[in-house]
């Protein structure tokens, strides 16, 4: 390792230039890094959406979903196959194993789709095959309100066009907008009076609405073109068309129908704080800078308001992720800076101003190097990356402290500056490299965390590994060069605060020596006492602990009240329910804005296609933490009670959590062998879950069949008249949904011209049956001649998983309740009901959602912990060449659990599967470093001939300062996160709490308390354990020589003459070691 430092010291100018380049590139990288609240992760989750217009769910399942599943289910690497067959659309989802890349998954699905589509009906429309991308959700929503929708519509469309031109914007979705069209409402009675069939009328209108280029006429000198401008321009143009003749008299369209400019039937409604609005939801491209994009958008909308919007029109901005990102980035930046200041003060007190400057340089330089690498890897600056820097903040100075302190010691020994730097650095190069590797070994296994949660959390270990590696580079290359250039020898020791710290430290070391000697006198008692403390900590946690959680429960910034009615529920009914919820919203100053959207997907990514008229969402945006007076969680609990009795739909009150998406707290997939029993089994499961205490927002995904009229064709009569089922079906479809006969230009937009029946008549089957239709000879006959309408019940959306129909029953739990306890109670009651014969034979339950994610995460983290211990153990064995000493070092990991358990008790926190789990794994690599330092020094002293007991005491005394300093700096780096208090260096004010602090606090407290207790116990427990195991090893050597080798060497003989325990055994071993061996 000396070669790197030697080259750096000899090439000091090159290192200085390198440092300058790192600073410039690091500042630039930090400035231009795209900001995101959460990592933009790509997962091998592919959706295939195939529209089959107007088809019933069962027809969609049989004609689209099943043929597609037959091809997809055998794909290599496929982990899970599920589908939803709804009216008019099939959505199939393929979840692949983490080893399959998104590109591979897309290619495999496309290949199988191309095979399956040969079995699809002819009227199946083009598919959409896409990956799940978390970056494609809206980053900002703009709501225009204050005027009639007819006024808002053109303004919104113009804004949409402008916003889609902003660099980095993927698309803009409108909601609540009205689309103009010319609608031709036919009068069935007048058509019948003229014996004019509807299909003939449509044919005539289609032939009139054309612009034809008829070529050119050669007139000699020029050849002018001939053009026939016949396309309609206005509704009056359409009304003036001759569509028929009766006895030589022209029949105009106005005689049998009415054409007027109107709007298409709305597919969605939007409101802003109860006022009709048109909303624009902006989606960005992956990897783009949200803050930059939203700044351009907000500037553009402000200019539009000032320059061209009518004075009565206002707008609000909601769901602005840039504000959340800036707040989150600011919180974490302030935590980094606050921790940095605390670390620097600690180092300054301990080492003096000059040496503190050398050490503190490691933090910003390591971070700037990290920003350069992060940018080169194409990562974004998100909450995971920033917290990784918070976590590593105090660790970055560890290597620098050891190097600078050792160089300083060698310099004060009288060595020339360059020699002191080279000797001091090379002496500790391998120990600090080993300690860094042990830390990296703890984080390394987490890089292989599978699934969406793993991809999300992997940014943390990756960033920590990068920044700690950079700190090692700074310690071995940059710090020595700085020491050569600026370090000075002190003749009278350190002065000022550092001197005071040294004197205080001397008192502490004295007290420590007295305590350690007493413990070394009773090694067995001390070791057993440590184990008792460990057991007691677990017993206390069992008695006083708050339970287990998956991710931390934090106060939300956004919450959704989602309405889901039965399939077929009208848009107007959904809107009525949404308005009722708006009325019941409790008044609160903590709410920043309220948006309502009706007829959208309700936030369900996988069901955002097809008819969504039965869905609505009321979105609540809360003020940020520092501006709130109350608790959003309590507000939502109150709201849940107020809306619980609204009939006609399932209503869910759910907050938007930080972190990766997870399923419902309680999520039960029900399946049966007999499909006819499925609905009954699911209904019984729901009834049982409803009786469990603390269950809220109970729902299932089975929807009652959408009522429908079945059109039955008399095939024999139809055939005699030259008609077939498809022809008749298309004719009726035209009557109900309308038929587009072309378009007309309105400004820069082309609008539709549609022929259809008036609303009152197209919804009346009796009127539909009386409509005239032309037979093969052109003779008009009533539709009832060849077909009739029958009212029947239809099927709701059909869900399948692994080629079996399922119904999922899900719920949340009340705030503060341990969801694991609720799930256990649900499972117990379901099993009791199954044993009692309540369910049909063959009924199966599978707990998925959060419980499945939690089990997978817990299993992985346990495996990662074991792998981390093995890697750390391998590194330690390589360093000490002793399995016994490696085991001693690893006891510090076990002892750290005492601190973790205390943190959960004292802070009244639940054990977080993710956050506390990662903290425990991280501790494995951090706490061993102190034990490594102690044991390494004990070995050195024993080699120098010191008594074992005295070596343990001397090691503790000598290494107490660096051990405490490195531990304290790590804890101080996390202290702002633990306390939830930091200083805003941009506004010079104190910050209490923060939207992201609560999410990270469990990990920060676990690491801080675990390290604190482990450091305290390490300085006492490890020397005692070393002494005891040293004596025991001598005893085993004696027994081995006597009973295995059959004779005793002089060493063993002299050892045997002494008492087996105590100092006499050690003295005998040392004396015998000096006797020549035979």
N, C-alpha and C positions, 0 to 999 in steps of 0.2 A: 504493500500500500504506500510505502514511502516514496516510490517513484513518481506518483502523481503529485505529491506535495513538492518534491524536489524540482520537478519540471515547472510547476507553478511559481515557485520562489525564484527560479532562475529566469523565468519569462514573465516578470512582474508587469511589464508594460502591456504585454498581450492580455494578461488577466484583467488589467484595468480597463482595456478596451472592451473585453468580453463583458465585464460588469456593466459598462456604459451601454453596450448594445442590448443587454438583458433588460436594463431599466427602460430604455426607449421602446423596445419591442413589447415589453410587459405592459407599460402604460397604454400603448396603442391598442394592444390586444384587449385589455380591459375595457377601453373606450368603445371598441367596435363589436365586442362579443354580443351576439343576440341575447336579449333578456327574455326569459320565460318564467312563469310561476312554477311550472313543473316540467320535468324532462319530456322532450318529444321522443317517445319511445315507439319503436316499430315492433309489432308482434305478429307472428304467423297466424292471424285470425282473418279469414277470408269470407266475405259474404257474396252470395249470388242472388240477385233480385231479378225475377222474371215476371213481367206483367202478363196477365191473361184477362183482358178487359171483360168486366161484367160477369165473370165466371164465379159460381158458388165455391165456397171453401173446399167442399168435397171434390168438386171437379178440378180445382187447382191442385189438390193433393194427388189425385189419381193421374192426372194428365201431365203435371209438371214435376211436383216434388218427388214422387216415388220413382219415376224413371231416372231423375237426377241422382237421387240417393243410391240407386243400384250401381251407378258408375263411380260415385265418390267414396263409398264406404270401404273400398279395398285399397285406397290410396296409401302408399308407403309413407309412414311418418304421421298419419292422421291420428290425432289424439281423441277428438270428440266431434260428432256430427249431429247437428240439430237443425230443426226447420220450423217455420210457421207458415201455414197455408191460410191466407185470409181471402176475403172477397176480392177477386181481381188481381192477386199478386201472390207469388211464392218467394219466400226469403229463406235461403239455406245458408247455414253458417258452418264453416270448417275450421276447427281449432287444431293446429298442428303442434307437434312436439317442438321444444325450443331449439333442437338441433337443425330444424328446417328453416331456411331463410325465407323472408317474405317473398323475394323474387321467385324462388323455387316453388313455394306454395301457390303463387298466382299462376305460374306456368302449368303446374300439375292440374289445378282446378280448371283452367281453360281447356286443356286437352280433353279432360273427361266431359266437360260441358259440351264440347263440339260433337262428341259421340252421342250424348243423351238427347240433344236437341232434335235429332232425326226422328224421335218418337213424339215430339211436341205437336199440338194442334197447329193448324195453319195460321190461326189468328193470334198465336203467342207473339208478343212483341219482343224487340231486341232486349237482351240481357244487360245487366250492369254487374260486373265483377270487380270488387274493390277490396282493399285491405282496410283494417281498422286503424285509423290514425287519430290520435288524440289532439293533433294540431289543427284538425279541420272543424273543430267546434267554434262557434262565434267568439271573437275576441272583443267585440264591442257592438252594442245595439243602439241605434238612433231611432227615436220615436217622434214623428211629426204629428202635431195635433193643434186644435184651435179653430178649425174650419171644417166645412163639409168635405166628405171623402172625395167628392168629385173635384174639389180644388186641390186636395192633398195628393191625389193620384198622379197627376203629371209632374208635380214637384218631386215626388218620391222616385218616379221612374228616371227622371233626369239625374237625381242624386245617385241612383243606382249605377247608371252609366258612368258617371264621373268617378265614383268610388272604385269601380272595377278597373279603372285605369291607374290607380295608385300602385306603385311598385310593391310587390310582395303580397297583394290581395289576391286570394284564390277565387272568391266569388261573393256575391251579396244576395241574400234571400229576403224577399218582400213578404210581409204578412199584414193582413187587414186591408189589402189593396183591392180596388175595383178595376176590372179590365173592360174598357169600352168594346161594344160590338153593335152591329145592326142585326136586330132580331126580327124575323118575319114570322108573326103569329098567324097561323092559318085558322080559318073559320070552318069547321067540319060541316055545319049545316049549309053554308053557302056553296061549299065545294060539292056537296051532295045535290044541291038544287041545279047546279050546272053539269052534273055527272062528270066532274073533273077529278080524276084520281090524284092523290098526293104525289106519287112517283112521277107522274107526267108533269106536274107543276114544277117539281125540283129539276127535272131534266130541262125544262124550258128556261128556268132562271139560270142554271149553270151555263147554258149556251149563250145567254145574253151578257153575262159578266166576264167579258174577255177583251183584251187588247190584242189586235192581230197586225202583224207586219206582213204586208202583201207584196213585198219586193219593190221594184223600181220601174219607172216609165221612161223610155228613151225619147227625149224631145229634140234630140240633135245636139245642141251645145251642152246641155246638162241632163242629168238622169235623176230626177227627184224620186224619193222613196214614197211608197204608198203605205199608209198606216190607218188602221181602223180602231179608233179609241172607243171601245164599247164598255169598258169596266165602269162599275158603279162608283160614284163619288159620294153621294148622300143617300139618306133614306128615301127622299122624294124621288130620286132617280129609280129606285127599286119599285116604289109604288106606281110609277108611270109605265111600267113594262106591260105589254099585251101578252097574256098568258094563255088565251083561249079565244075561240070564236063560237058564237051561238047564232045560227041563222044569219050569218054575215055580219053580226054585230060584235065588235071587239070587247073582250072581257079583260079588264085591267087587274093588276095584282090587288089594287085597293078594293076591288069588288069582292074578292074572296079571302083576303088576308090583310094584315096591317104590318108595314115595315116601319120601324122606328129605331133611333139610336138609344141604346140602353147599356146595361152592364151585365156581364156574365154573372151567374149565380156565385156568390162568394164561397170560397173554400176555407176561409179563415177570417177571424175577427181579431183586432188588436185594440187595446186600450192603454192609456197612460193615466194612472191615478183616476180611473173611472171615465175618462174622456175618450171618445172614438179617436183612433190614431192609425197611422200606417207606420210600421216598423221596418227598419233595414238592419239585418244581422250580417255582420261582416266576418268572413272567414279568411284566414291568412294561409300562405304556403308554409310548408314545413321548413324550419330553420331560419325563418325571417325574424327580424327584430320587431317584436310587438310594440315596444315603446315608440320607436320611430314611425311605424305605420299609424298607430293611433294618434300621434301628434299631427301627422299630415291630415288625417281624417277630421279631427276636431277643428283644425284650422280651416279646412275646406267648408265644413258645415257652418262655422261661424261667419265666414265670408258670404256664403249663400244666404244666410239669414239677414245679414246687413245689406246686401246688394239687390237681391231679387225676390225674397219671400215677402208676401203681403204682411202688413204689420200685425194682423191678428194671429198669424201662424207662429207657434212656438215649437221648441224641440227639447227633448231631454236625452241625456246619454246614460245608459245603464249597462251593467255587465262589462264595464271597462276593465279588462284584465290588466292593462298597463298600470292603472292605479294600484291594483292589488300587487302587481309585480314590484312596482316602485316602493310600496309600503313594505313588502316582504324583503326586498333587497336592502332597503334602508334599515329595517330592523336588524338584519343579519350583519350588514356592514358596521352598524353601530356596536353590535355585540363583538365583532372582530376587533374594532378599534378600542373598545372599552377593555376587552381582555388583553389587548396589546399593551395598553397603558399600564395595567396592573402588573403584567409580566415584566415590563421594563423597570417599573419601580422596585419590584422584588429583586431583580438582577442588580439594579443600581445600589440598593441597600447592602446587598451581599458582596458585590465585587468592586464597587467603586465606579466612578463616572466613566473613566477611559475604557476599562474592560467591559463595562455594561454597554458602551457604544459598539464595541466589537461584536458582542453577543447579539445585541438587538438588531444588528444589520441583517442577521440571518432570517428574520421574519419577513420583512418586506421583499427582500431579494428572492427568497424561496417562493413567495406568493406570486411575484411577477413572473418568475420562470414557469410557475404552474399555469398562469393565464396564457402564456405563449404556447405551451404544450396543449392546453385545452382547446385553444383556437385552431391549432394545427390538426387536432383530432376531429374537428367539426362539431364539437360539443357546444352547448349553450350555457349561459350563466343563469342557473336556476337555483331553487331552494336547496337542492341536494348538494350542488357544488359549493354553495356558500356555507352551508352548515358544516361540510367537511373541513373547510378552512377554520371555522370556529372550533371544531373538535381538535384539529391539529395545531391550533394557535400556540398553546403552551408547550407542545412537544417540539416545535421547530427550534427552540433554543437549547434543547437538551444536549445535542451533539456539540454545538458551539460552546456551551458552558464547559464541558469536559475538555475540549481542545484548548480554549483560551486559558482556562485555569492551569492546565498542565504546562502550557508554554510559559505562562507567567512564573510558575514554580521553577522551571529550568532557567529562565532568565535571571531570577534572583539567586540562583546557585552560582552566578558569576560567568556563565557561558556567553560567548558572543551571540548577538541577536539572531543571526541566521542559523547558527548551530542550535540554539535554544528552540527555535521554531521547528526545525527539522526533527530534533530529538523528541521534543514535547509532543508533536503531532504523531510521529510514527509510533510512539509508545502507547498511544490510546487509539490508534487507527482501527486495529482489529476489534477491540472491545466495543467501540461505538458502532462499527459496521455490524457486529453481531447483534447488538441491542436494537439497531434499526431493522435488521432482518427479522428478528423475533416479532417486532411490531407489525411489519409487513406480512409476516406469516399468519398473523391473526386476521388481518383484513383480506388476504388473498383468496381464501376459499369462498368468500361472499361474492366474488366476481362471477361465480358459476351458479348463482341463484337462478332457478328456472322460472318461467312464466312472466306474466305482466308485472307482478309485484317485484320479481327479481330484476327485470329490466329497469324498473323504476328505481329500486334501491341500489343497484349496482354502481350508480354514479358516486355514491358515498365512498366505498372502498377504493374505487379507481382514483378518485381525487386525492384521498389520503395517501395512497401509495405514491402518486406523483409528487405531492408536496413534501413528503418525508424523504423521498429519494433526492429531491432538490436540496433539502436541508443538509443531507449528508454530503452532497457535492460542495455546498457552501462551506461546511465545516472543514473539509479536507483540502479544498483548493483556495477559496476566497479568504477565509479567516486567517490562514497562515500568511498570506501575502499582506493582509492588513496589519498583522502583528509585526512583520518585518519592517513595514513602512512607518508604523506609528507607535508601537508598544514601547514603554519605557520601564527601566528598572527602578524600584523604589527602595531607598536605603532604610527607611524607618517604618515600613509597612504601610498599610492603607490608612487614610485619615477620614475625618468627617463621619458621615453616616455609616460608611462601610466599616470604619473602625468600631463604631458603636455596635453595629450588627455583629462584628467579630467578638466583642466582649460579651454581648448577650449570648452568642452562640457558645462561648466557653462555659458559661453557667449551665446552659442546657446540656452540653456534652458531659459536664460533671455529674449532673443528675442522672443522665442516661447511663453513665458508667456504673454508678451505684446500683441502679435498677437491674442492669444487665448482669452484673456479678451475682446478685442475689438469685436471679433466675437460673444462671448457669450452675449454681450450687444445687439446684433441684431440677435437673433437666427433664426427668420423666414427668414430674408434676406439671412443669411448664407446658410440655407437649400435649399432655392430656387436657390441661386447662384450655389450650387453644381449640382443641377438638370439641370440648364442652361448649365453648362460646359459639362455635359454628353450629352445633346442634340446637343450642338455645335460640340462636337467631332464626333458624327455620321454624322452631316451635312458636316463637313470637309472631312470625309472619303468618303462620297458620291460624293463630288466634286473633291477631289484630289486622291482618291484611284485608285489602278491599276487593280481592278477587283477581280475575284475569281479563284482559281486554286485547283486542287485535291491534287496532290503531288507537292513539289517544283521542279522547273526546274533547273537542275544542269548540269554542263559540264560533258560529258561522258568520260569514259576511253575506251569504246568499242562501235563501231557502225557497222551496217550491211547494205549492199546494197543487197536487195533480189530481185531476178529475178523469176517471175512466168509466164511461157508461157502456151499456150493452152494444154489441155491433149493430149498426143501423140507426143508432140514436141520432137525431137530426142535429145540425149545426145550431139551430135556434134553441133547442133544448139544452145543449151543452153550454151555450152562451147564458141561458137563464140560470143554470147552476153556478157558473162562474160569477155572475152578478150577485147571486145570493152569498157567495163566499166573500166577495168584496164588501158587502154590507156588514158581514159579521167580523171583519178584521178589527181587532182591538186597536184603539188609538194609541200611538206611541211616537215619541220624539226621536226614537232611535232608528226609525225607518227612513231611509234616504229616498227611495222611490218604489213604486209598485207598477209592474207591467202584467197585463193579461193577454194571453194568446189563446184563441179558440180555434180548433180544427188543425192543430199541429200535433207532432208525435209525442208530446208530453214528456220530452226528455229521453224517450226510449230510442236508443241508437238503432236497434235492430228492427224496430217497427215503424220507421219513419216513412215507409212507402205505403201506397194504397190509401183507402178512404180513412181519414183521421177525424171525421166530423164528430165522433163520440169522445174525443179527447179535448181537454183544456188544461191550461196551467196558469196559475197566479204566482208570479215571481216577486219575492220580497228582497229588497236590497237594504242591508243594515249599514249603519255608519261604522267607521273603523273603530277599533278598540278604544283608542284614546278619547273619542268623542261620544261614546255610548254611556248612558247612565244606568241602563238595566242589562239584563241577561237575555240575549236572543233565544237561548235554549228554553228559558222559562216562558218567554213570549210564545214560542211554538207549542209548548205543552198546553198553555191556555187556549191557543187557537185550535189545537186538536180537539179539545173538549167542546168548543163552541160550534164546530162544523160536524161533529160526530153524528148528529141526528138528521142531516140533510139526506133525503131519500133519492133514489133513482140512479145512483152511481157510487162507485168506490172512490173514496177521497183519502189521499195519502199526504201527510205533512212531513216533508223530509228536507233536512238541511244538506247543503253541498259541502262535503268534507274535503279537507286537504289530503293529498296523497293519491295513490293509484285507485282505480275503481274496484270496488268489492261488491259482493252480493248482499242480499238482505240478511239481517241478524238471524232470523229464522227462515229457512228456505227448504221446503220439503217437496221433492218430486215424487208424485204418486203415479204408479202404473199398475195395470191389471192384465191378467192373461186374456180375459174376455173384455173386448173393447166396450161392450154394452154396459159393463159394470163400472167403467172408469169414472163417470160423472158422479155416481152414487158414492163411490169410495172417497173421492175428493171432497164431496160435501160433508161426509162424516169426519174426515180428517180436519176440515176447517172448523167444524163444531167442537171438536175436542180441543183444538188449539185455542179457540175463543174462550174456553173456561180457565186457561192457565193465567195466573196473576201476572201483571206487568207487561202483557202483550198489547201492542197498539198497532194501528194501521194494518189490520188483518185483511188480506185480499187473496184472490186466486186469479189465474190467467185464463180460466174457462169463461167464455162469453156465451150467453144465451143466443140461440140461433136468430139471425136477422130475419124478420118476417118477409115473405116474398110471395109474389103471384107467379104461379107456374103456368106458362103458355103451352097448351097442348095442341099440336097440329094434327088435323085429320089428313094423314098422308095420302089416303086414296083420293079424296076430293081434290087435294092440292095437286096431285099428279095429273088428274083429269084437266085441270086448268093451267097446266104447264108451270106450276110452282113447286119449290122444294122447301125443306125446313130451314135451310140457311138463308134463303131469299126472304122468307117470311120473317125470320128472326131479325135480320138486318133492317127490314121495313119497320118493325115495332121498335127496335132500338133507335131508329131515326125519329120516330114519333115522340119518344120519351126524352131522349138525350139531345135530340136535334141533329141536323145534318149540315155540315159546313159546305156551302156551295161556292166558296171563294172568299176573297178578301177585298178590302178597300184601304186606301192610304189616308191616314189621319196624321198630318204633320210628317214626322220621320218614321212613324210606326205603321205597320200594316195590321189592320184589325180584321176580325172575322165577320162574315155574313152567315147567319145561321137560320135554318128553317125549323120550326118546332110548333107544337101545340101550345095553347095557353095553359098556364099552370093548373087551373081548376080542371081542365079536361084531360091533360096528359096524366093526371093522377087518378082518373076515374076509368076503370076497366070497361065499364059499359060504353062510354064514349069511344074508347079505343076500338072496341069490337065493331062499332058502327062506321068507322073510317073506311072509305072506298079504296080498294087496291085493284090494279089492272091485272087481268089474266093474260094468258099467252097471246090472245087475239086482240088485246088492248081494251077489252070490255071491263068497265068498272063493276066490282062486286064488293060487298061488305066484308071486312076481315073475319067477321063471325062465321062466314060461309066455310072457311077452311081452318079456323082455330078458335080456341076459347081460353079464358083466364080462370084459374082456380087458385084460391088463397090457401097457402100451405106455410108451415114453419120451416125455416132454413137452419143450416148448421153455422155455428160461430167459428172463430178462428181455430184451426187444428194444429196442435203442437206435437212435434215428434223429436225423440232423442234416441240415437242409435237404432233408428228404424222402428221405434215403438211410440205409440201415442202416449203422451204424459200430460198431466195437469199439475201445475206448481202452486202450492199454498205457501204464502210467505207473510212475514210480519216484521215489525220493528219491536223494540222494547223501550220502556220508559227511561228517561234520562237518569243516569247514575246506577242503573240496574246491571248486574253481571249477566250478560247475555248467555254465558256458558251454563249458568244455573237454570235459566229459562229453557234453554235447549234440552238440558238433561231432564227437566220435568216434562217437557213435551214428549220426548222419546219414551219416558217411562209410561205415560198415559196411553200413548199409541200402542205400545207393546201389550199393555194390559187389555186394551180394547181388542187387539188382534187375538190374544189368548181367549178372550171371551166370545169370539166368533162374530164380532160386530161387523167386520169387513168381509167383502166377497172373497172367495177362495182365490189364492194367487196374487193378492194385493201386496205390492212392494212399496217400501218407503226408502228414499235416499236423501240424506241431509246434504245439501250443497250450499252455494252462496258463501257467506262469510265463514261458516263453520268449516267448509271444505278448504277454503283458502287458508284459514287459520291453522288447520291440521297440517297442511302441506308446508306452510312457513315454519311451524314449530319443528317439524321433522327435519327440514333442511338446516335450520339454525343449530339444531343439536348435532347433526352430522358435521356442519362447518366448525363447530366448537371442538369436536373430537379431532377433526383433521388439523385444525389450528394447533391443538396441543401436540399432536404427532410431529408436525413441522417444527414447532418450537423445540420439542424434545430432540429432534435430529440435529438442530443447530447447536443446542447446548451440549449434546454428547460430543459433537465435533470440536467444541471449544474446550470442554473440561476433560474429555476422554474418560468420563466416569458416569455410569448410569445412576449411581447412588447420589452424586451431587446434582445431577439433572433432576432427580426426583425431589430433592430438597428445594431446588429453585421453583419447581412446579407447585409446591405447597402454597406459595404466595398467591397463585391463581385461586386455589380453593379458599384461602383465607379472605380473598376479596369478596366472596359471597356474603360474608358478614356485613360488609359495608353496603352491598347492594340491597340486602334485606332491610337494613336500618333505613336506607333512603326511602324504600317503599312505605315503611311504617311511619317515619317522621314526617314525610311529605303527603301522607294519606293518598298514595297513588296505587293504582292497580298495576299488576305485573303485565307490562305490555309485551305481547308475543314478538312484535317487530322491534319497538324502540328499546325496551329493556333487554330483549334478546340480543340485539346488535351491541348494546352496551356491554353485556357480559362477554361476548366474543371479543370485542375490542380490548377489554381489560386484560384478557389472556396475554396479549402481546405487549401491554404497557407495564403491568405490575412486575413482570419477571425481570425487568431491567435493573431494578434496585437490588434484587436478590443476586443477580449476576455480578454486580459491582462488589457486593459484600463477599461472596464466596471466592471470587477471583483474588481479592486482597487477602483473605484468610489463607488461601493456597500459597500466595507469595510469601507471607510471613512464616508459614510452616516450613517452606523450602529454605528460608533463611535461618532456620533453627529455632524459631520461637515456639514455646509451649502452646498446645492447641487451645487451651482455655484463654491464655493471654492473647493468642492470635485472634480469637473471636472478639475479645474486648477491643483490641487495637483496631481491628477492621471496622467495628461499629463506630468507634470514636473518630477515626480518620475519614471515613466515608459518609459520616452523618450529614455533613454540610452539602456535598453534591447530591446525595440521595434526597434530602429534604428539598433542596433547591429545584431539582428537576421535577419532583412530585408537586411541589407548590406551584411552580409555573404552569404545569398542565391544569391543575385545579383552578388557578386564577384565570386562565384562558376561558374556562367554562363557567366561571362564577356569575357573570351577567346573565347567562342563560338559566342557571340554577335559581337565582334570586328573581329573575324576571325584571331586573332593573339595569338599565344601561344609560349612557350619556349620548345625546344626539350632537355630534360634532359639527353638524351643518347649521343647526339652529341654536346651539349652545343651551340645551335644556335637557332635563332628565326625562327619561321614558320609563314608564311603569307598565309592564306587560308587553303586549304586541300580538298581532294576529298569528305570527309563526312561532313565537316563543313557547306557547303552551304545547304545541305539537312536538317540539324537540326537547322539552324539559325532562321527560322521563329518561331519555338516553343520557342527557347531560348530568342529571342527578345520580344515575347508576354509575357512570364512569367516575364522577367526582368523589362520591362516598366510597365506592369500591377501592379507588386508588388511595384515598386518605387512610382508611382502615388497614388496607394491605401494606401501605408504607409504614405505618405505626407498628403493625405486627411483624413486618419483615425485619425491621431493625432489632426486634427482640426475639422473635420466634425462630428465624432462620439460623442465627448463631447458636441458639440452644439446640435446635434439631441437628445442626452440624456436629456439635460436640457429642451428643448422644449417639448418633450414627457412627461417628469416628471410633468411639469406644466399642460399640457393638461389632464393628468391622474387625477390630483387633481380636476380639473374642472368637469370631468365626475363623480368622486366620489360624489361631491356636488349635481349634477343633479340627480344622481341615488338615493341618500338618500332622496332628496326632493320629487321627482315625483313617485318613485317606492315604497319606504318604507313608505311614507306618513308623516314622521316626521324627524327631524334633530337631530342628536346626538350633544352633546356639541362641538365635533370636527368640525362638519359641520357648526354649528352656528357661531363659531368663525372664521372659514374660510370665511363664507359668509359675515361677517362684514368687511372683508378686501377687497381691490381691487382684481379683478380677475387675473390680470397679475402682473408680477414683483416679487421682493423679498418679498413684504408684504404678498403675498399669501403663500409663503414658511414659513415665520416667524409665520404666523397665524396657519398654519397647525402644525408646530412644537410645538407651545405653547399649542394648543388645545390637542395635543397628551398627554400632561402631566396631563390633567383633568381626574379624575376618570370617567369611563363609567357607565351609568345606567344599 
